[in-house]
Amino acid sequence: MSRTTRTRTHRAALATAGILSGAVLALAVPTMAGAHVGVSPDELAAGDHGVLTFSFSHGCDNSPTTALRITMPDGLASVAPTMDGDWNIEVERGDDGLVSAVTYTALTPVPTDLRGAVSMSVGLDESTPETLAFPVVQECVDGATEWTQLAEKGEDPHSLDAPAPVVSVTDAATDGHGDHGSAGSADEAATTTTDPLGIALGAGGLVAGIAALIVAVLAYRRRA
């Protein structure tokens, strides 16, 4: 192989590496940024009731998920976990008889490359606060992650390392009943909110890959 041929091969390899690096960054960064336990829907009306679905698509440092323990916030009039053949359910109650926490234990640990989800019906009353935070402890085969951080006033929740799922409470509907359809059916709950930070970082990774390709091509043309 001539020196010229080896040089061209080397440049082509550099260009390919640039493309792959950008692609990997574009795909990996949104995954890391979006790694959290989400809740859907993230908004309910005061005095209404609806089904909340808590979902995740990762484990603790790539360890399969074995359980989710969800602590109930003050302001809920009722809580009824949804029966699911994939999870055992344990309900804890406070002195007032209301549900204080629910633990979902997976019959089979959920691999990190699969999406897991649990749900419950909740009822709100007219005195429910404007936000409801649901601290979650995600237990895994190895280790655990506590999704319990809450954003301070004016702080971006996406800047938190381990944010707790939060549901916003809007004013009650004029007829006294909220839109039950918007509370979330099983199909609607399966769709999680896209993380804006993850999208931005992913786009940055893709741009970096394209830039690496352009530099490699220009270098090749100058030296060819």
C-alpha positions in Angstrom: 0.0 0.0 0.0 1.4 3.4 -1.0 1.9 6.2 1.4 -0.8 8.3 -0.4 -3.3 5.4 0.0 -2.5 5.0 3.7 -3.0 8.7 4.3 -6.4 8.7 2.6 -7.4 5.6 4.6 -6.3 7.3 7.8 -8.3 10.4 6.9 -11.4 8.3 6.1 -11.1 6.6 9.4 -10.9 9.9 11.2 -14.1 11.1 9.4 -15.9 7.9 10.3 -14.8 8.3 13.9 -16.1 11.8 14.0 -19.5 10.8 12.7 -19.8 7.9 15.2 -18.7 10.0 18.1 -21.3 12.6 17.4 -24.0 10.0 16.9 -23.2 8.2 20.1 -23.2 11.5 22.0 -26.5 12.6 20.5 -28.1 9.3 21.6 -26.5 8.9 24.9 -26.8 12.4 26.4 -30.6 12.6 26.2 -30.8 9.2 27.8 -28.7 10.3 30.7 -30.5 13.7 31.0 -33.9 12.1 30.9 -33.0 9.4 33.4 -35.7 9.9 36.1 -39.0 8.6 37.4 -41.7 10.5 35.6 -45.4 10.9 36.3 -48.3 11.2 33.8 -50.4 13.2 33.8 -48.5 15.9 35.5 -51.6 18.1 36.1 -55.0 17.5 37.8 -57.9 19.7 38.8 -58.7 20.4 42.5 -61.6 18.3 43.7 -61.1 15.8 40.8 -59.7 12.4 40.7 -57.5 10.6 38.1 -55.0 7.8 37.4 -51.3 8.6 37.9 -48.7 6.5 36.2 -45.1 6.5 37.4 -42.7 5.3 34.8 -38.9 4.7 34.4 -36.6 3.3 31.7 -33.4 2.7 33.6 -32.0 1.1 36.8 -29.5 2.2 39.4 -26.2 2.5 37.6 -27.4 -0.1 35.1 -28.7 -2.5 37.7 -32.2 -3.9 37.2 -35.1 -2.3 39.2 -36.7 -4.5 41.9 -39.1 -2.1 43.6 -40.5 1.4 43.7 -41.6 2.9 47.0 -43.8 6.0 46.5 -44.6 8.3 49.4 -47.9 10.1 49.3 -48.0 13.9 49.8 -50.5 15.7 52.0 -53.7 16.8 50.3 -54.9 13.5 48.8 -58.4 12.5 49.7 -58.0 8.9 48.5 -55.4 6.6 47.0 -56.1 3.2 45.3 -53.1 1.4 43.7 -53.8 -0.4 40.4 -53.6 -4.2 40.5 -50.9 -5.4 38.1 -49.7 -8.9 37.4 -46.1 -7.8 37.2 -45.9 -6.3 40.7 -46.7 -7.1 44.3 -48.3 -4.2 46.1 -47.8 -3.2 49.7 -49.9 -0.3 51.2 -48.9 1.7 54.3 -51.4 3.8 56.1 -51.1 6.7 58.6 -52.9 7.2 61.9 -55.7 8.9 60.0 -56.3 5.8 57.9 -55.2 7.4 54.7 -52.5 5.8 52.5 -49.1 7.2 53.3 -46.9 5.1 51.0 -47.2 2.4 48.4 -44.4 -0.1 47.5 -44.5 -1.9 44.2 -42.2 -4.9 44.1 -41.4 -6.4 40.7 -42.0 -10.2 40.4 -39.1 -10.1 38.0 -36.4 -7.4 38.1 -37.0 -4.8 35.3 -33.9 -4.7 33.0 -32.4 -1.3 32.3 -33.3 -1.4 28.6 -37.0 -1.9 29.3 -39.6 0.6 30.4 -41.4 -0.1 33.7 -44.5 1.5 35.0 -46.9 1.4 38.0 -50.2 3.3 38.5 -52.7 4.4 41.1 -56.0 6.3 41.3 -55.9 9.4 43.4 -58.6 11.7 44.6 -58.2 15.4 45.3 -60.3 17.8 47.4 -60.8 21.5 47.3 -58.0 22.1 49.8 -55.3 20.2 47.9 -52.2 22.4 47.5 -51.0 23.7 44.1 -48.3 21.1 43.8 -48.1 17.5 44.9 -44.7 15.9 45.1 -44.3 12.1 45.2 -40.9 11.1 46.5 -39.8 7.8 45.0 -37.2 5.4 46.2 -36.1 3.1 43.3 -34.6 -0.1 44.6 -32.4 -2.2 42.3 -30.5 -5.5 42.4 -27.5 -3.5 43.3 -28.1 -0.2 45.2 -31.0 2.3 45.2 -31.8 5.8 43.9 -33.8 8.3 45.9 -35.9 10.5 43.6 -36.7 13.1 46.3 -35.3 16.4 45.3 -37.6 19.4 45.0 -36.9 22.6 43.0 -36.7 25.8 45.0 -38.7 28.8 43.9 -37.3 30.0 40.6 -35.1 26.9 40.2 -35.3 24.8 37.0 -36.4 21.2 38.0 -34.4 19.9 35.1 -31.2 21.0 36.9 -31.8 18.6 39.7 -29.9 15.3 39.9 -32.7 13.3 41.3 -36.0 15.2 41.1 -39.2 13.8 42.7 -42.2 13.4 40.4 -44.5 16.4 40.8 -48.2 17.0 39.8 -49.6 20.5 39.4 -53.1 21.1 40.8 -55.3 23.6 38.8 -58.5 25.3 39.8 -61.6 23.2 40.0 -63.8 23.2 36.9 -66.9 25.5 37.1 -69.3 22.6 37.1 -67.5 21.0 40.0 -66.1 18.2 38.0 -62.8 18.1 36.2 -62.2 16.6 32.8 -61.8 12.9 33.8 -60.6 12.1 30.3 -57.6 14.3 30.8 -56.7 12.5 34.0 -54.9 9.9 32.0 -56.0 6.6 30.5 -53.6 3.6 30.4 -52.6 4.5 26.8 -52.1 8.2 27.5 -50.1 7.5 30.6 -47.6 5.4 28.5 -46.4 8.6 26.9 -43.9 10.5 29.0 -43.0 14.2 28.7 -40.0 14.9 26.6 -37.1 16.4 28.6 -36.1 19.8 26.9 -32.6 19.6 28.4 -32.1 16.1 26.9 -33.2 17.3 23.5 -30.9 20.3 23.6 -27.9 18.3 24.7 -28.6 15.6 22.1 -28.8 18.2 19.4 -25.4 19.5 20.6 -23.9 16.0 20.3 -25.2 15.7 16.7 -23.8 19.0 15.7 -20.4 18.0 17.2 -20.5 14.9 15.0 -21.3 16.8 11.9 -18.6 19.3 12.6 -16.1 16.5 13.0 -17.1 15.2 9.6 -16.7 18.6 7.9 -13.2 19.1 9.4 -12.1 15.7 8.2 -13.4 16.3 4.7 -11.8 19.7 4.4 -8.5 18.3 5.6 -8.7 15.5 3.1 -9.4 18.0 0.2 -6.5 20.2 1.2 -4.0 17.4 1.3 -5.3 15.2 -1.4 
